[in-house]
């Protein structure tokens, strides 16, 4: 089984992060019980000094190159991923997409309705490349901006409603789509380092939500048990 992680800055991570992708790799190693691969056209972290995705400085240097693959970008959202998901899925022969997108779209690029249209385009392009691909989509987690910007908070809520509708409309037996939930007890003041991007506890909560959906809906993996970080 081939998994692809798709997302924005919360998924690519910055130099020095473990990333929730690392947490999922640990989880799959511990619970999957069979051969699997992590696929994607990229492997880097974002380097804040270079303002570019050029870093390979993961918090655990033993994180193997083969498991660092992803399709994520700092400042990239549904509108950026929709045109490139098809070639990425085809090249990686991805079976399952784990997707966390939307916050950057709503914050800088598009309103809820257009963002939802781009999500639907993303789904169509992924399926055109691999008709049996499965997807787990996370809703947007409102960040610290939503606490003081009511119109932005409303756009986040609106988009999450539209994303749920898209999942209900588009999921099929041949290519099922699941909608995750805001990770249990996720608190942006405790689980992020800046009100948006996950710290270690946030990474575990994000990975745990994906893991729970995979296990409960499709019997993939098992219960999420956070591993101890390397010393």
N, CA and C atoms as a LAMMPS dump frame, in Angstrom:
ITEM: TIMESTEP
0
ITEM: NUMBER OF ATOMS
693
ITEM: BOX BOUNDS ff ff ff
-5.0000000000000000e+02 5.0000000000000000e+02
-5.0000000000000000e+02 5.0000000000000000e+02
-5.0000000000000000e+02 5.0000000000000000e+02
ITEM: ATOMS id mol type element x y z
1 1 1 N 0.844 -1.187 0
2 1 2 C 0 0 0
3 1 3 C 0.88 1.238 0
4 2 1 N 0.484 2.204 -0.788
5 2 2 C 1.285 3.416 -0.939
6 2 3 C 0.511 4.623 -0.408
7 3 1 N 1.13 5.317 0.535
8 3 2 C 0.524 6.482 1.166
9 3 3 C 1.219 7.753 0.687
10 4 1 N 0.426 8.808 0.475
11 4 2 C 0.988 10.103 0.134
12 4 3 C 0.423 11.16 1.077
13 5 1 N 1.312 11.942 1.679
14 5 2 C 0.924 13.039 2.55
15 5 3 C 0.852 14.318 1.716
16 6 1 N -0.287 15.008 1.777
17 6 2 C -0.495 16.214 0.984
18 6 3 C -0.899 17.349 1.927
19 7 1 N -0.231 18.5 1.804
20 7 2 C -0.609 19.584 2.698
21 7 3 C 0.156 20.865 2.474
22 8 1 N -0.047 21.76 3.423
23 8 2 C 0.576 23.087 3.378
24 8 3 C 1.728 23.152 4.368
25 9 1 N 1.929 24.31 4.987
26 9 2 C 3.063 24.468 5.898
27 9 3 C 2.949 23.581 7.124
28 10 1 N 1.742 23.229 7.54
29 10 2 C 1.57 22.352 8.682
30 10 3 C 2.044 20.937 8.375
31 11 1 N 2.128 20.604 7.109
32 11 2 C 2.516 19.259 6.691
33 11 3 C 3.968 19.185 6.258
34 12 1 N 4.435 20.175 5.487
35 12 2 C 5.844 20.132 5.094
36 12 3 C 6.737 20.308 6.3
37 13 1 N 6.353 21.201 7.231
38 13 2 C 7.2 21.472 8.391
39 13 3 C 8.388 22.335 8.03
40 14 1 N 9.047 22.82 9.075
41 14 2 C 10.228 23.664 8.885
42 14 3 C 11.462 22.94 9.417
43 15 1 N 12.629 23.444 9.07
44 15 2 C 13.882 22.836 9.515
45 15 3 C 13.873 22.673 11.029
46 16 1 N 14.224 21.48 11.487
47 16 2 C 14.249 21.186 12.91
48 16 3 C 13.005 20.514 13.436
49 17 1 N 11.945 20.435 12.629
50 17 2 C 10.713 19.769 13.049
51 17 3 C 10.828 18.256 12.896
52 18 1 N 10 17.54 13.676
53 18 2 C 9.769 16.125 13.401
54 18 3 C 8.765 16 12.244
55 19 1 N 7.681 16.754 12.289
56 19 2 C 6.525 16.769 11.388
57 19 3 C 5.547 15.655 11.765
58 20 1 N 4.257 15.889 11.457
59 20 2 C 3.275 14.827 11.695
60 20 3 C 3.482 13.679 10.71
61 21 1 N 4.154 13.949 9.605
62 21 2 C 4.474 12.862 8.666
63 21 3 C 5.4 11.84 9.32
64 22 1 N 6.344 12.329 10.084
65 22 2 C 7.247 11.444 10.827
66 22 3 C 6.455 10.61 11.83
67 23 1 N 5.498 11.264 12.501
68 23 2 C 4.679 10.54 13.482
69 23 3 C 3.866 9.441 12.789
70 24 1 N 3.357 9.709 11.599
71 24 2 C 2.609 8.684 10.865
72 24 3 C 3.509 7.549 10.419
73 25 1 N 4.717 7.87 10.033
74 25 2 C 5.67 6.821 9.653
75 25 3 C 5.926 5.897 10.844
76 26 1 N 6.135 6.473 12.011
77 26 2 C 6.316 5.657 13.206
78 26 3 C 5.083 4.788 13.46
79 27 1 N 3.912 5.386 13.321
80 27 2 C 2.672 4.656 13.565
81 27 3 C 2.502 3.505 12.585
82 28 1 N 2.725 3.761 11.306
83 28 2 C 2.583 2.7 10.315
84 28 3 C 3.59 1.583 10.557
85 29 1 N 4.801 1.94 10.917
86 29 2 C 5.792 0.915 11.227
87 29 3 C 5.331 0.017 12.367
88 30 1 N 4.657 0.609 13.346
89 30 2 C 4.262 -0.127 14.54
90 30 3 C 2.985 -0.935 14.354
91 31 1 N 2.103 -0.499 13.425
92 31 2 C 0.769 -1.1 13.391
93 31 3 C 0.313 -1.65 12.05
94 32 1 N 0.962 -1.294 10.963
95 32 2 C 0.393 -1.647 9.668
96 32 3 C 0.393 -3.144 9.419
97 33 1 N 1.449 -3.807 9.759
98 33 2 C 1.468 -5.259 9.653
99 33 3 C 1.674 -5.813 8.264
100 34 1 N 2.197 -5.008 7.378
101 34 2 C 2.454 -5.474 6.021
102 34 3 C 3.323 -4.481 5.289
103 35 1 N 3.691 -4.791 4.063
104 35 2 C 4.537 -3.867 3.31
105 35 3 C 3.777 -2.604 2.93
106 36 1 N 4.459 -1.49 2.982
107 36 2 C 3.873 -0.223 2.551
108 36 3 C 4.997 0.695 2.112
109 37 1 N 4.598 1.746 1.393
110 37 2 C 5.552 2.774 0.983
111 37 3 C 4.932 4.141 1.177
112 38 1 N 5.772 5.117 1.481
113 38 2 C 5.368 6.516 1.487
114 38 3 C 5.899 7.13 0.206
115 39 1 N 5.02 7.757 -0.562
116 39 2 C 5.404 8.25 -1.885
117 39 3 C 5.108 9.738 -1.995
118 40 1 N 5.705 10.357 -2.991
119 40 2 C 5.514 11.774 -3.26
120 40 3 C 6.728 12.349 -3.944
121 41 1 N 6.568 13.464 -4.638
122 41 2 C 7.667 14.026 -5.421
123 41 3 C 8.643 14.881 -4.634
124 42 1 N 8.355 15.155 -3.357
125 42 2 C 9.202 16.034 -2.554
126 42 3 C 9.651 15.323 -1.283
127 43 1 N 10.682 15.849 -0.662
128 43 2 C 11.14 15.27 0.607
129 43 3 C 11.662 16.325 1.578
130 44 1 N 11.736 17.578 1.162
131 44 2 C 12.392 18.617 1.941
132 44 3 C 11.461 19.212 3.002
133 45 1 N 12.103 19.906 3.941
134 45 2 C 11.456 20.795 4.891
135 45 3 C 11.639 22.234 4.408
136 46 1 N 10.84 23.136 4.954
137 46 2 C 10.974 24.552 4.639
138 46 3 C 12.086 25.169 5.479
139 47 1 N 12.947 25.94 4.84
140 47 2 C 14.03 26.651 5.52
141 47 3 C 13.625 28.118 5.636
142 48 1 N 13.386 28.591 6.859
143 48 2 C 12.912 29.965 7.033
144 48 3 C 13.966 30.99 6.627
145 49 1 N 15.245 30.638 6.705
146 49 2 C 16.309 31.587 6.349
147 49 3 C 16.439 31.717 4.838
148 50 1 N 16.289 30.608 4.143
149 50 2 C 16.35 30.639 2.678
150 50 3 C 15.005 31.003 2.065
151 51 1 N 13.942 30.964 2.884
152 51 2 C 12.571 31.178 2.402
153 51 3 C 12.27 30.247 1.235
154 52 1 N 12.642 28.983 1.432
155 52 2 C 12.465 27.994 0.377
156 52 3 C 12.496 26.589 0.989
157 53 1 N 11.895 25.619 0.322
158 53 2 C 11.905 24.242 0.819
159 53 3 C 13.212 23.537 0.451
160 54 1 N 14.251 23.859 1.184
161 54 2 C 15.588 23.343 0.841
162 54 3 C 16.255 22.57 1.964
163 55 1 N 15.588 22.445 3.111
164 55 2 C 16.23 21.822 4.264
165 55 3 C 15.954 20.318 4.337
166 56 1 N 16.937 19.586 4.831
167 56 2 C 16.784 18.16 5.138
168 56 3 C 17.055 17.901 6.614
169 57 1 N 16.99 18.961 7.417
170 57 2 C 17.338 18.879 8.833
171 57 3 C 16.122 18.483 9.666
172 58 1 N 15.674 17.258 9.515
173 58 2 C 14.599 16.743 10.358
174 58 3 C 15.115 16.57 11.788
175 59 1 N 14.195 16.692 12.757
176 59 2 C 14.588 16.585 14.163
177 59 3 C 15.229 15.236 14.467
178 60 1 N 14.754 14.192 13.795
179 60 2 C 15.376 12.876 13.929
180 60 3 C 16.138 12.58 12.645
181 61 1 N 17.466 12.685 12.67
182 61 2 C 18.237 12.437 11.444
183 61 3 C 18.125 10.997 10.955
184 62 1 N 17.611 10.1 11.818
185 62 2 C 17.435 8.709 11.411
186 62 3 C 16.149 8.484 10.624
187 63 1 N 15.331 9.522 10.479
188 63 2 C 14.134 9.44 9.629
189 63 3 C 14.621 9.114 8.217
190 64 1 N 14.308 7.927 7.694
191 64 2 C 14.936 7.511 6.431
192 64 3 C 14.415 8.291 5.228
193 65 1 N 15.28 8.427 4.249
194 65 2 C 14.918 9.175 3.044
195 65 3 C 13.657 8.627 2.4
196 66 1 N 13.502 7.318 2.388
197 66 2 C 12.353 6.707 1.711
198 66 3 C 11.032 7.08 2.373
199 67 1 N 11.079 7.477 3.655
200 67 2 C 9.85 7.818 4.385
201 67 3 C 9.585 9.32 4.414
202 68 1 N 10.488 10.112 3.872
203 68 2 C 10.34 11.57 3.896
204 68 3 C 9.528 12.11 2.718
205 69 1 N 9.074 11.235 1.843
206 69 2 C 8.39 11.676 0.63
207 69 3 C 7.051 12.338 0.977
208 70 1 N 6.677 13.356 0.201
209 70 2 C 5.415 14.056 0.431
210 70 3 C 5.072 14.923 -0.776
211 71 1 N 3.889 15.509 -0.717
212 71 2 C 3.503 16.572 -1.643
213 71 3 C 2.922 17.687 -0.777
214 72 1 N 3.803 18.498 -0.235
215 72 2 C 3.39 19.578 0.665
216 72 3 C 4.267 20.789 0.4
217 73 1 N 3.717 21.974 0.686
218 73 2 C 4.479 23.184 0.441
219 73 3 C 4.086 24.314 1.367
220 74 1 N 5.067 25.036 1.82
221 74 2 C 4.843 26.215 2.658
222 74 3 C 4.144 27.284 1.809
223 75 1 N 2.97 27.712 2.228
224 75 2 C 2.225 28.7 1.452
225 75 3 C 1.429 28.123 0.31
226 76 1 N 1.293 26.805 0.24
227 76 2 C 0.54 26.166 -0.834
228 76 3 C -0.769 25.605 -0.297
229 77 1 N -1.811 25.714 -1.114
230 77 2 C -3.129 25.245 -0.709
231 77 3 C -3.788 24.403 -1.78
232 78 1 N -5.11 24.281 -1.681
233 78 2 C -5.853 23.492 -2.662
234 78 3 C -5.607 23.993 -4.084
235 79 1 N -5.544 25.312 -4.271
236 79 2 C -5.387 25.833 -5.634
237 79 3 C -4.025 25.493 -6.22
238 80 1 N -3.033 25.304 -5.369
239 80 2 C -1.699 24.926 -5.856
240 80 3 C -1.599 23.421 -6.084
241 81 1 N -2.274 22.656 -5.244
242 81 2 C -2.151 21.204 -5.322
243 81 3 C -3.04 20.583 -6.387
244 82 1 N -4.163 21.227 -6.7
245 82 2 C -5.064 20.657 -7.706
246 82 3 C -4.377 20.403 -9.046
247 83 1 N -3.522 21.326 -9.544
248 83 2 C -2.88 21.069 -10.839
249 83 3 C -1.772 20.014 -10.794
250 84 1 N -1.234 19.72 -9.621
251 84 2 C -0.076 18.823 -9.56
252 84 3 C -0.387 17.472 -8.935
253 85 1 N -1.589 17.307 -8.359
254 85 2 C -1.868 16.038 -7.684
255 85 3 C -1.947 14.878 -8.667
256 86 1 N -2.485 15.105 -9.858
257 86 2 C -2.602 14.028 -10.826
258 86 3 C -1.259 13.412 -11.191
259 87 1 N -0.293 14.224 -11.658
260 87 2 C 1.018 13.663 -11.961
261 87 3 C 1.694 13.01 -10.758
262 88 1 N 1.504 13.588 -9.563
263 88 2 C 2.127 13.013 -8.364
264 88 3 C 1.524 11.653 -8.038
265 89 1 N 0.202 11.539 -8.119
266 89 2 C -0.463 10.265 -7.853
267 89 3 C -0.052 9.227 -8.889
268 90 1 N 0.003 9.633 -10.146
269 90 2 C 0.382 8.693 -11.203
270 90 3 C 1.814 8.205 -11.02
271 91 1 N 2.718 9.122 -10.731
272 91 2 C 4.129 8.736 -10.582
273 91 3 C 4.349 7.856 -9.36
274 92 1 N 3.666 8.184 -8.268
275 92 2 C 3.857 7.416 -7.044
276 92 3 C 2.945 6.223 -6.911
277 93 1 N 1.962 6.088 -7.812
278 93 2 C 0.964 5.026 -7.743
279 93 3 C 0.31 5 -6.365
280 94 1 N -0.055 6.186 -5.883
281 94 2 C -0.585 6.319 -4.527
282 94 3 C -1.924 5.607 -4.386
283 95 1 N -2.077 4.885 -3.286
284 95 2 C -3.338 4.224 -2.962
285 95 3 C -4.178 5.043 -1.989
286 96 1 N -3.511 5.753 -1.073
287 96 2 C -4.208 6.517 -0.033
288 96 3 C -3.571 7.895 0.072
289 97 1 N -4.398 8.935 -0.02
290 97 2 C -3.945 10.305 0.179
291 97 3 C -4.403 10.774 1.553
292 98 1 N -3.484 11.3 2.335
293 98 2 C -3.787 11.898 3.634
294 98 3 C -3.584 13.395 3.47
295 99 1 N -4.68 14.159 3.501
296 99 2 C -4.672 15.547 3.023
297 99 3 C -5.074 16.521 4.126
298 100 1 N -4.249 17.539 4.303
299 100 2 C -4.562 18.636 5.229
300 100 3 C -4.275 19.943 4.508
301 101 1 N -5.329 20.571 3.988
302 101 2 C -5.199 21.783 3.189
303 101 3 C -6.353 22.74 3.497
304 102 1 N -6.175 23.998 3.148
305 102 2 C -7.271 24.947 3.187
306 102 3 C -7.019 26.216 3.966
307 103 1 N -6.222 26.148 5.01
308 103 2 C -6.023 27.338 5.841
309 103 3 C -5.339 28.45 5.06
310 104 1 N -4.314 28.096 4.3
311 104 2 C -3.576 29.118 3.56
312 104 3 C -4.438 29.695 2.436
313 105 1 N -5.269 28.859 1.825
314 105 2 C -6.178 29.358 0.788
315 105 3 C -7.064 30.461 1.347
316 106 1 N -7.729 30.145 2.46
317 106 2 C -8.685 31.075 3.064
318 106 3 C -8.006 32.306 3.627
319 107 1 N -6.775 32.133 4.067
320 107 2 C -6.062 33.253 4.659
321 107 3 C -5.491 34.227 3.653
322 108 1 N -5.165 33.737 2.439
323 108 2 C -4.433 34.585 1.508
324 108 3 C -4.933 34.57 0.065
325 109 1 N -5.656 33.539 -0.35
326 109 2 C -5.906 33.386 -1.774
327 109 3 C -7.379 33.417 -2.179
328 110 1 N -8.201 32.585 -1.564
329 110 2 C -9.561 32.38 -2.058
330 110 3 C -10.566 32.308 -0.919
331 111 1 N -11.799 32.715 -1.21
332 111 2 C -12.886 32.565 -0.257
333 111 3 C -13.342 31.102 -0.214
334 112 1 N -14.274 30.836 0.689
335 112 2 C -14.665 29.455 0.951
336 112 3 C -15.192 28.741 -0.292
337 113 1 N -16.055 29.408 -1.061
338 113 2 C -16.658 28.73 -2.207
339 113 3 C -15.628 28.356 -3.261
340 114 1 N -14.722 29.265 -3.55
341 114 2 C -13.684 28.959 -4.55
342 114 3 C -12.719 27.917 -4.019
343 115 1 N -12.413 27.981 -2.732
344 115 2 C -11.539 26.981 -2.13
345 115 3 C -12.17 25.595 -2.234
346 116 1 N -13.465 25.506 -1.975
347 116 2 C -14.165 24.226 -2.097
348 116 3 C -14.167 23.73 -3.539
349 117 1 N -14.296 24.641 -4.491
350 117 2 C -14.239 24.246 -5.9
351 117 3 C -12.864 23.675 -6.238
352 118 1 N -11.823 24.259 -5.682
353 118 2 C -10.478 23.738 -5.914
354 118 3 C -10.291 22.369 -5.258
355 119 1 N -10.929 22.153 -4.112
356 119 2 C -10.866 20.836 -3.474
357 119 3 C -11.541 19.786 -4.357
358 120 1 N -12.666 20.141 -4.937
359 120 2 C -13.34 19.207 -5.841
360 120 3 C -12.489 18.932 -7.088
361 121 1 N -11.814 19.944 -7.581
362 121 2 C -10.929 19.744 -8.728
363 121 3 C -9.777 18.816 -8.346
364 122 1 N -9.238 19.003 -7.163
365 122 2 C -8.168 18.139 -6.651
366 122 3 C -8.622 16.682 -6.655
367 123 1 N -9.813 16.429 -6.136
368 123 2 C -10.336 15.062 -6.08
369 123 3 C -10.476 14.485 -7.485
370 124 1 N -10.993 15.283 -8.398
371 124 2 C -11.175 14.813 -9.772
372 124 3 C -9.84 14.488 -10.437
373 125 1 N -8.846 15.338 -10.221
374 125 2 C -7.538 15.114 -10.843
375 125 3 C -6.85 13.887 -10.253
376 126 1 N -6.979 13.685 -8.944
377 126 2 C -6.387 12.501 -8.324
378 126 3 C -7.017 11.235 -8.879
379 127 1 N -8.322 11.252 -9.033
380 127 2 C -9.021 10.074 -9.562
381 127 3 C -8.739 9.839 -11.036
382 128 1 N -8.555 10.912 -11.787
383 128 2 C -8.22 10.739 -13.2
384 128 3 C -6.894 10.002 -13.347
385 129 1 N -5.991 10.242 -12.402
386 129 2 C -4.688 9.582 -12.438
387 129 3 C -4.748 8.159 -11.897
388 130 1 N -5.627 7.934 -10.916
389 130 2 C -5.726 6.613 -10.285
390 130 3 C -7.175 6.443 -9.791
391 131 1 N -8.029 5.811 -10.583
392 131 2 C -9.457 5.767 -10.276
393 131 3 C -9.814 5.129 -8.936
394 132 1 N -8.937 4.307 -8.385
395 132 2 C -9.236 3.624 -7.125
396 132 3 C -8.632 4.316 -5.904
397 133 1 N -8.065 5.49 -6.081
398 133 2 C -7.384 6.139 -4.968
399 133 3 C -8.37 6.455 -3.847
400 134 1 N -7.919 6.262 -2.618
401 134 2 C -8.707 6.603 -1.432
402 134 3 C -8.142 7.885 -0.825
403 135 1 N -8.992 8.621 -0.118
404 135 2 C -8.551 9.892 0.456
405 135 3 C -9.135 10.082 1.847
406 136 1 N -8.309 10.632 2.724
407 136 2 C -8.771 11.128 4.022
408 136 3 C -8.46 12.613 4.056
409 137 1 N -9.476 13.43 4.242
410 137 2 C -9.326 14.878 4.252
411 137 3 C -9.587 15.412 5.651
412 138 1 N -8.718 16.279 6.122
413 138 2 C -8.96 16.948 7.393
414 138 3 C -9.646 18.29 7.148
415 139 1 N -10.577 18.682 8.009
416 139 2 C -11.117 20.031 7.921
417 139 3 C -10.053 21.041 8.315
418 140 1 N -10.294 22.288 8.008
419 140 2 C -9.371 23.342 8.422
420 140 3 C -9.501 23.564 9.928
421 141 1 N -8.37 23.596 10.612
422 141 2 C -8.35 23.935 12.031
423 141 3 C -8.164 25.443 12.135
424 142 1 N -9.136 26.172 12.683
425 142 2 C -8.962 27.627 12.789
426 142 3 C -7.712 27.967 13.588
427 143 1 N -6.929 28.915 13.083
428 143 2 C -5.71 29.296 13.785
429 143 3 C -5.952 30.536 14.636
430 144 1 N -4.883 31.105 15.153
431 144 2 C -5.016 32.228 16.079
432 144 3 C -5.685 33.43 15.423
433 145 1 N -5.542 33.572 14.119
434 145 2 C -6.184 34.693 13.425
435 145 3 C -7.7 34.655 13.581
436 146 1 N -8.256 33.467 13.624
437 146 2 C -9.707 33.336 13.706
438 146 3 C -10.255 33.856 15.036
439 147 1 N -9.391 33.982 16.043
440 147 2 C -9.853 34.472 17.336
441 147 3 C -10.16 35.962 17.314
442 148 1 N -9.544 36.689 16.412
443 148 2 C -9.733 38.142 16.371
444 148 3 C -10.307 38.647 15.051
445 149 1 N -10.415 37.777 14.068
446 149 2 C -10.899 38.157 12.741
447 149 3 C -12.168 37.36 12.459
448 150 1 N -13.319 37.931 12.801
449 150 2 C -14.588 37.216 12.669
450 150 3 C -14.913 36.83 11.229
451 151 1 N -14.688 37.697 10.239
452 151 2 C -14.962 37.292 8.854
453 151 3 C -14.116 36.094 8.415
454 152 1 N -12.855 36.073 8.838
455 152 2 C -12.005 34.939 8.496
456 152 3 C -12.515 33.671 9.175
457 153 1 N -12.873 33.767 10.445
458 153 2 C -13.422 32.609 11.156
459 153 3 C -14.673 32.084 10.461
460 154 1 N -15.493 32.997 9.959
461 154 2 C -16.711 32.591 9.254
462 154 3 C -16.381 31.869 7.953
463 155 1 N -15.334 32.323 7.247
464 155 2 C -14.923 31.652 6.014
465 155 3 C -14.417 30.245 6.308
466 156 1 N -13.686 30.088 7.403
467 156 2 C -13.215 28.751 7.787
468 156 3 C -14.395 27.831 8.056
469 157 1 N -15.348 28.316 8.825
470 157 2 C -16.525 27.502 9.131
471 157 3 C -17.303 27.164 7.861
472 158 1 N -17.451 28.144 6.983
473 158 2 C -18.159 27.922 5.722
474 158 3 C -17.444 26.886 4.864
475 159 1 N -16.125 27.013 4.76
476 159 2 C -15.391 26.05 3.955
477 159 3 C -15.529 24.64 4.523
478 160 1 N -15.427 24.495 5.833
479 160 2 C -15.544 23.161 6.421
480 160 3 C -16.898 22.533 6.123
481 161 1 N -17.954 23.341 6.074
482 161 2 C -19.263 22.832 5.685
483 161 3 C -19.25 22.381 4.222
484 162 1 N -18.639 23.177 3.37
485 162 2 C -18.575 22.835 1.948
486 162 3 C -17.703 21.61 1.704
487 163 1 N -16.633 21.467 2.483
488 163 2 C -15.777 20.29 2.34
489 163 3 C -16.544 19.031 2.738
490 164 1 N -17.315 19.114 3.812
491 164 2 C -18.118 17.966 4.225
492 164 3 C -19.124 17.594 3.139
493 165 1 N -19.708 18.602 2.505
494 165 2 C -20.654 18.334 1.417
495 165 3 C -19.959 17.695 0.231
496 166 1 N -18.753 18.167 -0.09
497 166 2 C -18.007 17.579 -1.206
498 166 3 C -17.701 16.111 -0.941
499 167 1 N -17.309 15.8 0.278
500 167 2 C -17.031 14.402 0.623
501 167 3 C -18.294 13.561 0.477
502 168 1 N -19.41 14.08 0.98
503 168 2 C -20.661 13.338 0.867
504 168 3 C -21.083 13.159 -0.591
505 169 1 N -20.87 14.168 -1.405
506 169 2 C -21.264 14.115 -2.822
507 169 3 C -20.369 13.199 -3.649
508 170 1 N -19.085 13.187 -3.333
509 170 2 C -18.111 12.601 -4.247
510 170 3 C -17.571 11.24 -3.835
511 171 1 N -17.736 10.85 -2.598
512 171 2 C -17.237 9.538 -2.185
513 171 3 C -17.971 8.435 -2.937
514 172 1 N -17.214 7.439 -3.399
515 172 2 C -17.797 6.311 -4.121
516 172 3 C -17.206 5.012 -3.567
517 173 1 N -17.868 3.884 -3.783
518 173 2 C -17.292 2.614 -3.34
519 173 3 C -15.926 2.336 -3.964
520 174 1 N -15.755 2.741 -5.223
521 174 2 C -14.489 2.483 -5.903
522 174 3 C -13.375 3.392 -5.42
523 175 1 N -13.737 4.604 -5.014
524 175 2 C -12.745 5.595 -4.581
525 175 3 C -13.324 6.359 -3.384
526 176 1 N -13.327 5.717 -2.209
527 176 2 C -13.955 6.345 -1.047
528 176 3 C -13.156 7.535 -0.529
529 177 1 N -13.902 8.497 0.002
530 177 2 C -13.302 9.673 0.636
531 177 3 C -13.87 9.767 2.045
532 178 1 N -12.999 9.979 3.006
533 178 2 C -13.407 10.133 4.394
534 178 3 C -13.042 11.527 4.88
535 179 1 N -13.892 12.08 5.713
536 179 2 C -13.621 13.371 6.327
537 179 3 C -13.238 13.147 7.778
538 180 1 N -12.033 13.586 8.126
539 180 2 C -11.619 13.514 9.511
540 180 3 C -12.305 14.598 10.324
541 181 1 N -11.898 14.706 11.565
542 181 2 C -12.419 15.726 12.46
543 181 3 C -11.26 16.56 12.979
544 182 1 N -11.589 17.682 13.603
545 182 2 C -10.546 18.39 14.324
546 182 3 C -9.995 17.416 15.358
547 183 1 N -8.676 17.226 15.396
548 183 2 C -8.122 16.248 16.337
549 183 3 C -8.61 16.479 17.756
550 184 1 N -8.88 15.401 18.448
551 184 2 C -9.418 15.464 19.797
552 184 3 C -8.538 16.324 20.7
553 185 1 N -9.164 17.3 21.352
554 185 2 C -8.512 18.169 22.335
555 185 3 C -7.437 19.069 21.727
556 186 1 N -7.413 19.235 20.405
557 186 2 C -6.4 20.088 19.78
558 186 3 C -6.61 21.535 20.228
559 187 1 N -5.567 22.123 20.772
560 187 2 C -5.616 23.479 21.317
561 187 3 C -4.474 24.274 20.683
562 188 1 N -4.816 25.314 19.912
563 188 2 C -3.769 26.041 19.197
564 188 3 C -2.797 26.741 20.139
565 189 1 N -3.195 26.973 21.386
566 189 2 C -2.3 27.626 22.332
567 189 3 C -1.357 26.634 23.016
568 190 1 N -1.664 25.374 22.905
569 190 2 C -0.828 24.342 23.505
570 190 3 C -0.152 23.46 22.459
571 191 1 N -0.823 23.249 21.334
572 191 2 C -0.363 22.271 20.351
573 191 3 C 0.287 22.891 19.122
574 192 1 N 0.55 24.2 19.15
575 192 2 C 1.283 24.87 18.077
576 192 3 C 2.38 25.722 18.7
577 193 1 N 3.348 26.114 17.894
578 193 2 C 4.406 26.989 18.405
579 193 3 C 4.163 28.451 18.067
580 194 1 N 3.121 28.721 17.236
581 194 2 C 2.862 30.106 16.843
582 194 3 C 1.39 30.401 16.618
583 195 1 N 0.528 29.53 17.082
584 195 2 C -0.894 29.708 16.843
585 195 3 C -1.399 29.072 15.571
586 196 1 N -0.495 28.498 14.783
587 196 2 C -0.865 27.839 13.522
588 196 3 C -0.164 26.501 13.341
589 197 1 N 1.16 26.502 13.443
590 197 2 C 1.945 25.327 13.062
591 197 3 C 2.16 24.39 14.257
592 198 1 N 1.983 23.098 14.048
593 198 2 C 2.028 22.169 15.174
594 198 3 C 3.414 22.02 15.782
595 199 1 N 3.437 21.973 17.107
596 199 2 C 4.634 21.555 17.821
597 199 3 C 4.554 20.037 17.994
598 200 1 N 5.371 19.469 18.857
599 200 2 C 5.404 18.008 18.979
600 200 3 C 4.039 17.436 19.365
601 201 1 N 3.365 18.051 20.337
602 201 2 C 2.064 17.523 20.74
603 201 3 C 1.045 17.681 19.618
604 202 1 N 1.116 18.793 18.886
605 202 2 C 0.211 18.981 17.759
606 202 3 C 0.448 17.971 16.653
607 203 1 N 1.722 17.658 16.402
608 203 2 C 2.042 16.644 15.395
609 203 3 C 1.407 15.31 15.756
610 204 1 N 1.511 14.932 17.024
611 204 2 C 0.907 13.673 17.46
612 204 3 C -0.608 13.697 17.292
613 205 1 N -1.233 14.832 17.596
614 205 2 C -2.695 14.902 17.481
615 205 3 C -3.141 14.819 16.022
616 206 1 N -2.412 15.467 15.121
617 206 2 C -2.757 15.381 13.704
618 206 3 C -2.576 13.959 13.187
619 207 1 N -1.433 13.371 13.476
620 207 2 C -1.2 11.99 13.042
621 207 3 C -2.225 11.052 13.656
622 208 1 N -2.578 11.311 14.917
623 208 2 C -3.548 10.458 15.591
624 208 3 C -4.92 10.498 14.949
625 209 1 N -5.325 11.662 14.444
626 209 2 C -6.622 11.753 13.769
627 209 3 C -6.608 10.975 12.465
628 210 1 N -5.565 11.135 11.662
629 210 2 C -5.47 10.352 10.432
630 210 3 C -5.459 8.856 10.758
631 211 1 N -4.677 8.477 11.761
632 211 2 C -4.578 7.067 12.13
633 211 3 C -5.924 6.507 12.574
634 212 1 N -6.678 7.297 13.346
635 212 2 C -7.976 6.829 13.831
636 212 3 C -8.948 6.6 12.679
637 213 1 N -8.966 7.524 11.722
638 213 2 C -9.865 7.367 10.578
639 213 3 C -9.483 6.144 9.756
640 214 1 N -8.211 5.985 9.478
641 214 2 C -7.76 4.834 8.694
642 214 3 C -8.137 3.524 9.37
643 215 1 N -7.937 3.46 10.675
644 215 2 C -8.196 2.219 11.4
645 215 3 C -9.687 1.945 11.533
646 216 1 N -10.451 2.951 11.908
647 216 2 C -11.871 2.743 12.173
648 216 3 C -12.669 2.488 10.9
649 217 1 N -12.315 3.175 9.817
650 217 2 C -13.091 3.04 8.586
651 217 3 C -12.616 1.904 7.684
652 218 1 N -11.317 1.727 7.586
653 218 2 C -10.781 0.787 6.614
654 218 3 C -9.93 -0.322 7.226
655 219 1 N -9.791 -0.334 8.531
656 219 2 C -9.002 -1.387 9.166
657 219 3 C -7.52 -1.301 8.872
658 220 1 N -7.059 -0.106 8.523
659 220 2 C -5.638 0.094 8.224
660 220 3 C -4.917 0.529 9.494
661 221 1 N -3.867 -0.194 9.843
662 221 2 C -3.111 0.16 11.039
663 221 3 C -3.853 -0.232 12.296
664 222 1 N -3.62 0.53 13.368
665 222 2 C -4.238 0.229 14.651
666 222 3 C -4.415 1.491 15.453
667 223 1 N -4.621 1.318 16.736
668 223 2 C -4.781 2.461 17.614
669 223 3 C -3.489 3.272 17.653
670 224 1 N -3.63 4.592 17.663
671 224 2 C -2.448 5.457 17.67
672 224 3 C -1.849 5.513 19.066
673 225 1 N -0.581 5.187 19.158
674 225 2 C 0.161 5.245 20.412
675 225 3 C 1.424 6.075 20.175
676 226 1 N 1.474 7.281 20.69
677 226 2 C 2.651 8.139 20.43
678 226 3 C 3.957 7.482 20.862
679 227 1 N 4.921 7.493 19.971
680 227 2 C 6.236 6.953 20.289
681 227 3 C 7.051 8.024 21.016
682 228 1 N 8.028 7.577 21.76
683 228 2 C 8.912 8.484 22.475
684 228 3 C 9.921 9.068 21.491
685 229 1 N 10.119 10.384 21.542
686 229 2 C 11.094 11.016 20.651
687 229 3 C 12.503 10.553 20.972
688 230 1 N 13.368 10.445 19.952
689 230 2 C 14.752 10.084 20.2
690 230 3 C 15.426 11.076 21.145
691 231 1 N 16.322 10.597 21.943
692 231 2 C 17.036 11.469 22.9
693 231 3 C 17.95 12.417 22.145
